[in-house]
Amino acid sequence: MPSSPLSSAQAARAAVAARLQGLMQDAGLTGHELAARCGWHKSKSSRIARGKTPPSDADIRAWCAACGADDHVADLIAASRNAESMYVEWRQIHRDGMRRVHEQTVPLYQRTRSFRVYASNVMPGMLQTPGYAAGLLRSITTFQGTPDDVADAVRARTQRSRVIREGDHRFALLLEETVLYYRVSDDAAMATQLEHVLSVMGQPNVSLGIIPARARRTVWPLEAFYAFDDQQVAVETLTAEINLTAPGEIRTYLRAFSELSRSAVRGAEARALITKALSTLG
C-alpha cells in the first residue's frame, strides 16, 4: 500500500544531492574546497550535499564546473526540477489566488482519457457544483491566507470540469461515505451538490462508487488522490500537492484504488446512501 507521498519527494531530492556529492568526491574535493571554487559560503556546499537546501539551476552549473563534470549539468538540472515539482506547497501554488492553477491544469484534464479519483474528505473537483466549490474554496483561502479570487476560481474550476460531460473521458470515482456529510458549504448548496452527484452518476462515462462507513475494508482511508491515465498521480495533503510520476509509485496507487473499489457499493445502493445524506438536509 502507498507509503507517505512526502517520502517519495524527499527521496527524489536526496537522490539529486547524492549525485552531486558523488561528483565532488570523484573530483577529490572537500565541501570547503568546492564552496571556494564556486564563490559560496563554506556551509552552502554542505547543505546542498546533505539535501538540506535544494540547488538552483545556477548552483548545479557551478557545482559541475567546479568538479570538471559539465556533461552532467543537463541531466542533474532535469532531475532537480522534477524533484522540486513533486512537492509544491499550496501557499506557493495559490500565491496569486486559485484561478490560475485551475487554468494551468486544463491541458492535463483535456488529454487524460482515464481518471481514477479517490475522495476521502471533499467532493472531487470535477463533481463540484459552483455553490459547493465556493464554500470550499472560501475556506481554503481563509485558512491559507492567500489572495481572495474565489469567484474567479469557481468559474475556472467549473470550466475545467466540463471534461466530465465533453470529449472522450472516462471517470472512475470513489467517495468515502463521510464525504456526503461534511458541510463545506451551506445546506442549500450541499443539497444541490448531492443532487448533482445523483445526476452525474447516470452518465455512461462515469462509474461512481461509495465506500460505506461501516464497510469491512482491506485498505484504510488514505489522502485524496487523482490518477491521470497511468502517467501521474496527484496526492493532496493539508500543506501541499505531491505529484508522482515514477511507474512503481503509480502502480502502487492504482493497486490501492483497486483494493478500495472492492469495499464500494454502486448503482442503487450508492444512490440510497446519497439519498439518505440528502434527507438530513431537510
N, C-alpha and C positions, 0 to 999 in steps of 0.2 A: 504494500500500500504506500501511498505517497508519503515521503518524509517532508519536513518543512521546506517549502519552496525557497525560503530565505537561505537555507543551507546550500542550495544549488547556485544561487547568485554569489554567495561568499566563496564557494569552491571555484567558480569561474574567475573571480578576482584573484584568488590565491594562485591559480594556475598561471596567470599573467605575471604575477610577482615572482613566482618560482623560475619562470623562463628568463626574466630579467636578471635575477640573481645568478642563474647559471651562466649567462653571458659574462657577467662581472668576474665570476670565478675562472671561467675559461681564459679571460684576458689577464688573469693573475693580479687583479686589482682588489684593494680593500675598499670598503664603503667610503672611507675618508678620501682615498685617492680618487675614486670615481667622482665624488662630490666636487673635489677641487678641479678636476678636468672640466666639469660641467658648469663651474662657477656657482655652485649651490652652497647653502649652509650645510655643514657636515652631517646634520641629522636627517636631511631630506632623503638621501640615498637609502638610509636605513629604514625610514618609514615606507618608502616605495617597495623595497625588497621584502619587507615583512607584511606587505599588503595592507598597511595602515592608511596609506594615502594613495588613492587611485592616480596613476600617472596621466598627464595630459599628452596629446599627440606630440607637442614640443618636447616634453620630458623624455618620451620614448626615443625620439630622434637624437636628442643629446646623449642619452644613455648608450644607444647603439654606436654612435660616433666615437664616444669615449672608449668603447670596447673593441673598436675596429670591426663592427658587425652590422654595417649599414644594410646588408642584404636581408636582415631580419625585420627591418622597420615596418614595411607594409603589413606583414603578417601579424606582428605584435599590435600594431595600431588597430587592425580589424578585430583581433581577439579582445583588446581592451574596450573598444567601443561596444562590442557585443556583451561583454560582462557588465558594463555600466547600464546598458539598455534593459538588462534583465530585471533590475531592481530600480524602480523610479518612485520616489515619494509622491503621494497625492498632492502635497503642498506645492511641489515642483510642477507637477502636471497641471495643476489648477492655478498657477501663479497669476495668470491673466484672466481667470474665470474658467467656466466649464464648457462654454460653447465651442472653443477652439478644438479641444480634444475630441469632441463628438464629430466635428467636421473632418478632422485628420484621420479618423478611423473608418470613414465611409468607404474608401477603396478596399480595406480589409474585409468589410462586411459584404461588399459587392462581389468580390472574387471568391469568397468562401461558398462552397456548394453544400457542405455538410457541417451544421452547427450541432455541437453537443454541449449542453449547458446544465450545470448543477447549481441550484439556488438554495442556500441554507438560511438566508436572512431576509432578503427582499426579492421582489419580482425581477426576473431577468429584464434587462433594459429593453429588449425588442418586444416585450409584452406590455410594457408600462403605458398607461394612459396619461394624457397631459396633466390631469389633476393629481394622480399618484406621483408622477415624476416631479411635479412642482413641490409637493410636500417633502419628498425625499431629498431633492437637490437643495432645497432651502435649509434642511437640517445639516447637510454636509457642508454647505457654505458657512453656516453659523459656527459649526464645530471647528472647521479648519481655519476660520478667519481669513478666507480668501475673497477676492473681489466678487461682488454680487452681480451676476449676469444670469440669474435663474430663468427669467422669461426667455432670453435668447437661447439658453442651454436646453430648455424644454423643447423649444421649436426644433433645435438641431437634433436632439435625441429622437423626437417624433419623425423627423425627416429620415434619419438613419434607419429607423425601424421599418421603413417601407419594404425592406428586403423580405419581411415575413409574408408580404402579400404580393410581391412582384418578383419576376425573374425565376430562375431555376435554382431554388434553395430549399434544402430540407432541414427541419429542426427537430431534434430530439431533446426535449426539455424535462428536467427532473426537479420537482419542488418538494422540499420538506413541508409537511402539513402545517407547521407553525408559521410558514411564510404567509398563509392565508389569513392569519390573525394579527400579525404585527401591524400596529397602527402608525404608519409613517405619513399618513395624511388624515384629513377629517373623514367622518363616517360616510358622507355622501360620495367623496372621491374613492374611498375604499370599496363601496358598493359598486360603483361604475367600473372599477378595476376588476373585481371578481366577475361581473357580468361580461366584461370584455374577454376574460380568460375562457369563460364558457363558450363564447362565440368562436374564438380563435382555435380552440382545440378541435373544432369540427372541420378545420381545413385539411385537405388531403396531404399537404406537405408538412403537417405538424403532428408529432407524436408527443403527447404530454402525459407524464406520469407523476403521481403524488405519493410520497412515502409517508404512510400513516404514522402518527406519533407513537402508536403502540406496536408498530411493526417489529417483528424479530428480524434483526439485521446482521449481516456479516461484515459491514463496513460502517464505522462510526461517522457521525456528522463531520463534514470537512469544511474548509473555507470554500466560498463560492468560486467556481472556475468555469471558464469558457474555452472550449476546444474548437479551433477553426481548422476544418478538414483534419489532416494528420500532420499539419505543419507547425502549429503553435498552440500553446495553452496559456491563457492569461488567468492568473490566480489573484484574487482580491483579498488583501488584508486590511486591517484598520488604517495602517500608515502608508501602504504602498501597493502598487500593482507590480506583479512579478511575471515576466514573460519568459516562458520556457520553450526552447526550440530544439533541445537535444532529443534525438529519436527515442532514447531509452526512457527519458522522463515523460515524454508524450505518451509512450506506450503504457507507462505506469498509471497515468491519469485516466487514460481511456479504459484501462482494466478496472480502475476504481469506479468509473462511470457505469461499466457493465455490471459490476457487482451491486452497486447502489440500485440499478434498474430492477434487480431481482426482488427488491423489497417494495417496489412501487405498485400502485394499482392504477388502472387506466379505464377508459370508457365510462360506463355507468357508475362504477364505484368511485372513480375520480370526480365525476360530476356531483355525486352525492356528497362528497367531502366539501366541495366548493359551495354547494347549495347550503350545507349546514353552516359554513362560515358566514355566508351571506345573510342567513337568518338571524345571526347575532347582532347585525347592524340595525335591526328594527325595520 
